[in-house]
Amino acid sequence: MPIISFSGFRNGGKAFNGEALGARDGAGFWLNAVELTFKVTDSIAVSRYRDIKAYQWAGPEAIWLQIGDGTWMVHKSSQGSGEDPPLDDNRQTNLPTITYYDNPGIQIGMFQAFDARGATRIHVVQNFTGWVVGYPTSGGGAQQISDVQPWYSRVSLVKAAGKWSRDLGRSGTGTGWVIITQTP
């Protein structure tokens, strides 16, 4: 049994670091900001582990494109980038709570390349796995000391009248993983 357990997933309101959660759309980026929280469920964590912090793995993921009125096609599909720990500013350990923030989605460079290819729809599916690690006080490397929490982000864009906007029906975040091989 893990000594730290997953206790919450938020995609609305404000994160611990002051960032807005949920859809974050701006000049050339479309992101889904989320916060995951874990709680110490056994006091052994504090006595046997130090440097307790959130950790994450990215993948599998896929990018789907539609050019003109054509059919959807997979632009890229992979097992993901793998190790994807939250940046220090995006994680917080205030025992008994361990929290982290992430904001996956479409960045300007990726978006510009698809727009230049004549894309009329872009659909990005990203799956993640979060957990907590700690370093044994007796020495040694980091160990997983919590249960594992899968979560996903989908950002879907549509171009109409020369302007890009988020397709709310195909975008969102949640716990669990979504299938990356399913046509949007």
C-alpha positions in Angstrom: 0.0 0.0 0.0 1.4 3.4 -0.9 2.3 5.8 1.9 1.1 8.8 -0.2 -2.1 8.7 -2.2 -3.6 10.7 -5.0 -6.2 13.1 -3.5 -7.3 15.6 -6.2 -7.3 16.8 -9.8 -8.3 20.4 -10.6 -8.8 22.1 -13.9 -10.6 25.2 -12.7 -9.9 28.1 -10.3 -6.4 29.1 -9.3 -3.4 26.8 -8.8 -1.2 26.9 -5.7 1.3 29.0 -7.7 -1.3 31.6 -8.6 -1.8 30.4 -12.2 -5.3 30.1 -13.7 -6.4 26.5 -14.2 -8.4 25.3 -17.3 -8.2 26.4 -20.9 -5.5 29.0 -21.4 -5.6 30.4 -24.9 -3.4 33.3 -26.1 -1.3 34.6 -29.0 -0.2 31.3 -30.6 -0.7 28.9 -27.7 -3.6 26.8 -26.5 -3.0 25.1 -23.2 -4.9 23.1 -20.6 -3.7 24.0 -17.1 -4.2 21.5 -14.3 -3.2 20.8 -10.7 -2.7 17.4 -9.1 -2.5 16.8 -5.4 -1.3 13.9 -3.3 -1.6 13.4 0.5 0.6 11.6 3.0 -1.5 8.6 4.2 1.1 7.1 6.5 3.4 9.1 8.8 6.3 6.8 7.8 6.9 9.0 4.8 8.2 11.9 6.9 10.6 9.7 8.9 11.9 7.5 6.1 12.1 9.9 3.2 13.5 13.3 2.4 13.1 15.6 -0.6 9.6 14.4 -1.2 8.2 15.8 -4.4 5.8 15.3 -7.4 7.1 13.5 -10.5 5.6 12.9 -13.9 5.9 10.9 -17.1 4.6 12.0 -20.5 3.0 9.7 -23.0 1.5 8.2 -25.1 0.5 11.1 -27.3 -0.7 11.9 -30.8 -1.3 14.9 -33.0 -4.1 14.7 -35.6 -4.5 17.1 -38.5 -7.2 17.8 -41.0 -6.1 19.7 -44.2 -8.9 21.5 -45.9 -12.0 19.4 -45.9 -10.0 16.2 -46.1 -10.1 13.3 -43.6 -8.2 13.4 -40.3 -4.7 12.0 -40.5 -2.2 11.2 -37.8 0.7 13.7 -38.0 2.6 12.2 -35.1 2.1 9.4 -32.6 4.5 8.2 -30.0 4.9 6.7 -26.6 5.6 10.2 -25.5 8.7 12.1 -24.3 9.0 10.0 -21.1 10.4 11.6 -18.1 8.6 15.0 -17.6 9.1 16.2 -14.0 7.4 19.4 -13.1 9.6 22.5 -12.9 10.5 23.6 -9.4 8.2 26.6 -9.5 5.3 24.3 -10.6 5.5 21.9 -7.6 5.0 22.3 -3.9 5.6 20.1 -0.9 3.9 21.3 2.2 3.5 18.0 4.1 1.1 16.3 4.3 0.3 17.7 0.8 2.3 17.4 -2.4 0.9 19.4 -5.4 2.0 20.1 -8.9 0.9 22.2 -11.8 1.2 21.5 -15.6 -0.1 23.2 -18.7 0.2 20.9 -21.8 -1.2 21.8 -25.2 -0.1 23.5 -28.4 2.7 26.0 -28.5 3.4 28.7 -31.1 6.1 26.8 -33.1 4.0 23.6 -33.5 0.9 25.7 -34.3 2.7 27.8 -37.0 4.0 24.7 -38.8 0.5 23.2 -39.0 -1.1 26.5 -40.1 1.6 26.8 -42.8 0.7 23.3 -44.1 -2.9 24.4 -44.6 -4.4 22.7 -41.6 -8.0 23.5 -40.8 -8.2 21.4 -37.7 -5.6 20.4 -35.2 -6.2 17.8 -32.4 -3.5 17.1 -29.8 -4.0 14.2 -27.3 -1.5 13.9 -24.5 -1.5 11.3 -21.7 0.5 11.7 -18.4 1.2 9.8 -15.3 1.9 11.5 -12.0 3.3 10.2 -8.7 5.4 11.2 -5.7 9.1 10.3 -5.1 11.3 10.6 -2.1 14.9 9.8 -1.2 15.4 7.3 1.6 17.0 8.9 4.7 19.2 5.8 4.8 20.7 6.8 1.4 20.1 5.9 -2.2 18.2 7.2 -5.2 14.7 8.4 -5.5 11.9 5.9 -5.0 8.2 6.0 -5.9 6.3 6.4 -2.7 2.7 7.0 -3.9 0.1 5.5 -6.1 0.3 6.4 -9.8 -2.3 8.8 -11.2 -3.0 8.8 -15.0 -4.4 12.0 -16.5 -4.9 13.4 -20.0 -5.1 16.7 -22.0 -6.9 17.2 -25.3 -6.6 20.5 -27.2 -8.6 20.7 -30.4 -8.6 23.7 -32.7 -10.7 24.6 -35.7 -10.0 27.3 -38.3 -13.1 29.2 -39.5 -13.1 32.4 -41.6 -9.3 32.6 -41.3 -9.3 32.5 -37.4 -8.3 29.7 -35.1 -10.4 28.8 -32.0 -10.7 26.0 -29.5 -13.2 23.3 -30.3 -14.8 23.0 -26.9 -16.5 19.7 -27.7 -13.2 17.9 -28.3 -11.0 19.7 -25.8 -10.5 19.1 -22.1 -8.7 17.3 -19.3 -9.4 14.6 -16.8 -8.2 11.6 -14.9 -7.4 8.4 -16.7 -6.0 8.1 -20.2 -7.6 8.6 -23.5 -7.1 6.5 -26.7 -4.6 8.2 -29.0 -5.5 6.1 -32.1 -9.2 7.2 -32.2 -10.1 9.6 -35.0 -11.2 12.9 -33.4 
